[in-house]
Amino acid sequence: PGDREYLFQVSYLEIYNEQMNDLLSPASTNVKIVTDKRDGVNVIGVKSEVVISPQQVYALISSGEAQRHVGSTDANLSSSRSHTIFRMKIESRKRDGNGLNVRSRVSTLSLVDLAGSESAKLSNTSGDRQVEGSFINKSLLTLSHIIYKLTEDVKINRGDGVLDPVKQHLPFRDSKLTRLLQPSLGGNAQVAIICTISPAIANFEETKNTLKFASRAKKMKNVAKVNTVIDQNSLLRKYRKEISNLRIQLREIREGKQPGHEQQLKS
């Protein structure tokens, strides 16, 4: 809508052998998952880029893909050896919202590309490729297990004929993938899944398991809600302030003043 202003930030992560890599800043080695009361599950140490056009987004995706781990197996000449998560964080607020208690809407779009499940026999892998396949299969198994538990209708009879639902333990922490996807799988999200399968008879087991996974995933019940934050905690407010300060400094330079002179006078 024309009465709102928006801020778009993107990041691109890879999970390779249960290690998280920043595809937009390959030199980063301190990428961690943290949990706090305000933001829930979050990633720190990852580079975020502000974008203003689709072309910028496509360029960052291409740049990140060039850093992704890929390798050759007997089943695939260019096999993804990692999972990737491209995230776009979106903030918006009313254009005339200058007060301190104005609420901003916050949402995150996560595009997840999962490496396919892999049969060591068909892929004929060994060494590093076999280790990679093992980590891929383990994380996919954890994801499937959590989705199974989310769709399982388990109830207990409390003795008076009434069945109460049983709250089950969900092992999100068993893999980096499920830990990162916890906000999406936890209910406050809209989820779309695209599964790819092979018609080849040699891939029958993988195809069957993929279809079973898709059938389970369709049964998940998520209810998305609007997320809001108080304006002083929003990135929009932060960047507006930075832009305002930069404009003041630019004006001072043009007028021959020392940058920061106007702020010192105001204080």
C-alpha positions in Angstrom: 0.0 0.0 0.0 1.1 3.5 -0.7 0.6 4.7 2.8 3.4 2.4 4.2 7.2 2.5 3.9 9.2 -0.7 3.7 12.7 -2.0 4.5 14.0 -5.3 3.0 17.0 -7.1 4.3 18.4 -10.4 3.0 20.8 -13.0 4.2 22.0 -16.3 2.7 23.0 -19.3 4.9 24.4 -22.7 4.1 24.3 -25.7 6.4 27.2 -28.0 5.4 28.0 -31.0 7.6 26.1 -29.3 10.5 28.2 -26.2 10.2 26.6 -22.9 9.2 28.3 -20.8 6.6 27.5 -17.3 5.5 27.2 -17.4 1.7 27.3 -13.6 1.4 30.4 -13.3 3.5 32.4 -16.6 3.1 35.1 -15.3 5.5 32.7 -15.3 8.5 33.3 -18.1 10.9 31.3 -17.1 13.9 27.7 -17.8 12.7 25.6 -19.0 15.6 22.0 -19.7 16.4 20.6 -18.0 19.5 17.3 -17.8 21.2 15.8 -14.9 23.0 12.4 -13.9 24.3 11.8 -11.0 21.9 13.0 -12.4 18.6 12.8 -16.2 19.3 15.2 -18.2 17.2 17.7 -15.9 15.5 21.1 -16.1 13.7 24.0 -13.9 14.7 27.3 -13.2 12.9 25.6 -13.3 9.5 25.8 -10.6 6.9 22.5 -8.8 6.0 22.2 -6.7 2.9 19.5 -4.0 2.5 17.9 -4.3 -1.0 15.7 -2.0 -3.0 15.2 -3.9 -6.3 14.6 -7.5 -7.6 17.8 -7.2 -9.5 19.8 -6.8 -6.3 18.1 -9.8 -4.8 18.9 -12.0 -7.9 22.5 -10.8 -7.8 22.9 -11.8 -4.2 21.4 -15.2 -4.8 23.8 -15.8 -7.7 26.7 -14.6 -5.5 25.7 -16.9 -2.7 25.1 -19.9 -5.0 28.7 -19.5 -6.3 29.9 -20.2 -2.7 27.7 -23.2 -2.1 29.2 -26.7 -1.6 28.4 -28.9 -4.6 30.1 -32.1 -5.8 29.8 -35.0 -8.3 28.4 -38.4 -7.5 27.4 -41.4 -9.7 23.8 -40.2 -9.2 24.3 -36.5 -10.0 27.1 -34.7 -11.7 26.3 -31.5 -9.8 24.9 -32.6 -6.5 24.1 -30.1 -3.7 26.1 -31.1 -0.6 24.4 -28.7 1.7 21.0 -27.1 2.6 20.6 -23.4 2.0 18.3 -20.8 3.5 17.8 -17.5 1.8 16.0 -15.1 4.1 14.3 -11.8 3.5 13.3 -9.8 6.5 10.5 -7.3 5.8 9.6 -4.3 8.0 6.9 -1.8 7.2 5.1 1.0 9.0 2.9 4.0 8.2 4.7 6.8 6.5 3.5 9.4 9.0 4.4 7.2 12.0 6.9 9.6 13.7 5.9 8.9 17.2 8.0 6.7 19.6 5.3 4.1 20.1 4.4 3.5 16.5 4.3 -0.2 15.7 6.1 -1.7 12.8 5.0 -4.9 11.1 7.8 -7.5 10.8 7.8 -10.7 8.6 10.4 -13.1 7.3 10.3 -14.9 4.0 12.6 -18.0 4.1 13.4 -19.8 0.8 14.8 -23.2 1.8 16.6 -25.5 -0.7 17.1 -28.9 0.8 19.8 -31.2 -0.5 18.1 -34.4 -1.6 18.2 -37.7 0.4 20.9 -39.9 -0.8 21.5 -43.6 -1.1 25.2 -44.3 -0.6 24.8 -47.4 -2.8 23.3 -45.6 -5.8 25.6 -42.6 -5.4 28.6 -44.8 -4.9 30.2 -42.3 -2.5 33.1 -42.6 -0.3 35.3 -40.3 1.8 34.1 -36.7 2.0 31.1 -37.4 -0.2 29.9 -40.2 2.0 30.3 -38.0 5.1 28.3 -35.2 3.4 25.5 -37.6 2.5 25.4 -38.9 6.0 24.9 -35.4 7.4 22.3 -34.6 4.8 20.2 -37.7 5.5 20.4 -37.2 9.3 19.0 -33.7 9.1 16.3 -34.7 6.7 15.4 -37.6 9.0 15.1 -35.2 11.9 12.9 -32.8 9.8 10.6 -35.8 8.8 10.4 -36.9 12.4 9.3 -33.5 13.7 6.7 -33.1 10.9 5.5 -36.6 11.9 5.1 -35.6 15.5 3.4 -32.3 14.6 0.8 -34.2 12.6 0.4 -37.1 15.0 -2.9 -36.9 16.9 -1.9 -38.4 20.3 -4.4 -38.3 23.2 -4.6 -39.7 26.6 -7.7 -40.8 28.5 -7.7 -39.0 31.8 -10.1 -41.5 33.4 -13.5 -39.8 32.9 -13.9 -40.7 29.2 -12.4 -37.4 28.0 -9.4 -37.6 25.8 -6.8 -34.9 26.3 -4.2 -34.1 23.6 -0.6 -35.0 24.6 2.0 -32.4 24.3 5.0 -34.1 22.7 8.7 -33.2 22.8 9.8 -31.9 19.4 13.6 -32.4 18.9 14.3 -29.1 17.0 17.8 -29.0 18.5 18.8 -32.3 17.0 19.9 -30.5 13.8 20.8 -27.0 12.7 18.2 -27.3 9.9 15.2 -27.9 12.2 16.5 -25.4 14.7 16.5 -22.7 12.0 13.1 -23.8 10.7 11.5 -23.9 14.2 9.7 -20.6 13.8 8.1 -21.8 10.6 7.3 -25.3 11.8 6.0 -23.9 15.2 2.7 -22.7 13.8 3.1 -18.9 13.1 3.8 -19.2 9.4 2.4 -20.0 6.0 4.4 -22.9 4.5 4.6 -24.1 0.9 6.7 -27.2 0.0 7.8 -28.3 -3.5 9.0 -31.9 -3.6 11.0 -33.3 -6.6 11.0 -37.0 -7.4 12.4 -39.3 -10.0 10.4 -41.7 -12.2 13.5 -44.0 -12.5 12.9 -47.5 -10.9 16.3 -47.3 -9.3 15.1 -44.3 -7.2 11.9 -46.0 -6.1 12.6 -45.9 -2.4 13.7 -42.3 -2.4 10.6 -41.3 -4.4 8.3 -43.3 -2.1 9.8 -41.7 1.0 9.6 -38.2 -0.5 5.9 -38.7 -1.3 5.3 -40.0 2.3 7.0 -36.8 3.6 4.9 -34.6 1.4 1.7 -36.4 2.5 2.6 -35.8 6.1 3.6 -32.2 5.6 0.2 -31.4 4.0 -1.4 -32.3 7.4 0.5 -29.6 9.3 -1.8 -26.9 10.7 -0.3 -23.5 10.9 -2.0 -20.2 11.8 -0.1 -17.1 10.8 -0.5 -13.9 12.7 0.7 -10.3 12.2 4.0 -9.7 14.0 4.5 -6.1 15.3 7.3 -4.4 17.2 7.5 -1.0 18.9 9.0 1.5 16.6 12.2 2.3 18.6 13.1 -1.4 18.2 12.6 -1.5 14.4 15.3 -1.4 11.8 13.3 1.2 9.8 13.7 3.7 12.7 17.4 3.0 12.9 18.0 3.5 9.2 15.9 6.6 9.1 18.0 8.1 11.9 21.2 7.1 10.1 20.0 8.7 6.8 19.0 11.9 8.7 22.4 12.2 10.3 24.2 11.6 7.0 22.1 14.3 5.4 23.1 16.7 8.1 26.8 15.8 7.7 26.6 16.3 3.9 25.0 19.7 4.3 27.7 20.8 6.8 30.4 19.7 4.4 28.8 21.7 1.6 28.6 24.7 3.9 32.2 24.4 4.9 31.5 23.3 8.5 33.1 20.5 10.4 30.8 17.4 10.4 29.0 17.0 13.7 29.0 20.8 14.4 25.2 21.1 14.2 24.7 18.1 16.6 27.1 19.6 19.1 25.2 22.9 19.1 21.9 21.1 19.6 23.2 19.1 22.5 
